[in-house]
Amino acid sequence: MILPKKNLKEIQSDLDSGLYSMSDLLMGYIGQAKQHESLNVYIEIYESEAKEEAGRIDRKIKNGDRLGSLYGCVISVKDVISQKDQGLSAASRILEDYKSPYNATAIERLLEEDAIIIGRTNCDEFGMGSANENSIYGPTKNGADAERVPGGSSGAAAVSVQMNTCLIALGSDTGGSVRQPASFCGVYGLKPSYGRISRYGLIAYASSFDQIGILGYDPDDIGRVLEVAAGKDPMDATSSSQKVNSYDKIDVKSNPKIAYFPSLIDHEKLDESIRVNVLQKIEQLRSSGASIIAKDFEYADYLVPTYYVLTTAEASTNLSRYDGVRYGHRSNSSKNLEEMYVNSRTEGFGKEVKRRIMLGTYVLSEGYFDAYFTKAQQVRKLITEEMDKVLDECDFLILPTSTSLPWKIGEMAGDPISVYLSDMYTVLANLTGLPAISIPSGTNNEGLPFGIQLMSKKYSEYDLLSIAKSLKSTNS
Ligand code: GLN
């Protein structure tokens, strides 16, 4: 079937009226995924399980049985989120043959509401990267230009939506991994507040930063999936008990107050076409009634260093569990226990992951702990306080999503520091635990997409989605 570019509400009314069946729709998505196989999006498509599920939904529709709120919603899942009895590799050799014995809480909740999972998507190893190039499965390609990266680490998640192989993609965002690929691929990407969605079943990278995020091509669909996935979970002590309202009942803020930081928008690292676009968006918001407020922000050059000191520290401890004993790959060329640990990790981890484990071990080491780790924690606190002040006064902060447009595959391979620096705008939300969304905002003269970003107060994801929606209607 020719796939409709429709949102969930429209799909559900088509299913109700029998315009097409769930099985037809699923086959449309699977066909689309196969047609774009060369982009290297899926590690695995769950064709037979998904077809069975689609048949079950079709029977429910036919019999008039009660349907979950997400019937009709086909979802791809980044390969860092556990799905019972499916492979779970984090795109790493160390977990290549690992199967998950249980579902992540988010997955459990989506399935209960009749969503269908189409398959698991490629990513950067353990979520470490900005281009989806650090994967044992090879790089994923951007659907807008197959010579270019889709962003990362949830690059394939973004392409899965971009190429209409599913309606929604689940990714994870530790420092921008949902929003930056959303920007590179021209789709929406939401990182909810820290704790909004349970991390139970999400492979840990940096636990005080990690959050499951949602990509889609319509903000309404993201809101409906968030409503189901969010909420307190006894399996994750850091999950929030803050009430999850019904997404249908959101109030659209009229005449919002929107802050921006000239120090971030004037930054030398920002691509010129993105700068021009952000400034235009600010004007557009002003003329539609928003109050725009320029604010000083003196931490621009501390964001990336603070993020990389703290996340590598957390990663080095989180990844110590992969020792060849409990999980995944075990080297068989070792003479004793010590050698087995060393060889399993040496063979199992890729270059970027090793770089980060070493960096993290260094900043946590006795002689450097205070100079790096403690200092970075202090800076994190200052940045958080500053952001809380700004968002006490204003409803939103507007900023770019990424410093750059999608680069060519392989182009940045020898320059990890430049890649780290391109995360400048996204890490702010993870350092502070605040929600943020990347909104498609245009293309450059070569047709490469890019987004802009909005942040808001903790737990006000629906405000972000409603402003995203209002921008969508003025864009089109
Ligand atoms: N690019 C960032 C990093 O490599 C963000 C990754 C992420 O959000 N998982 O750490």
Residues whose N, C-alpha, C, O or C-beta is under 5 A from the ligand:
A	BS01	LIG	G127 M128 G129 S130 G152 S153 S172 D173 T174 G175 G176 S177 D423
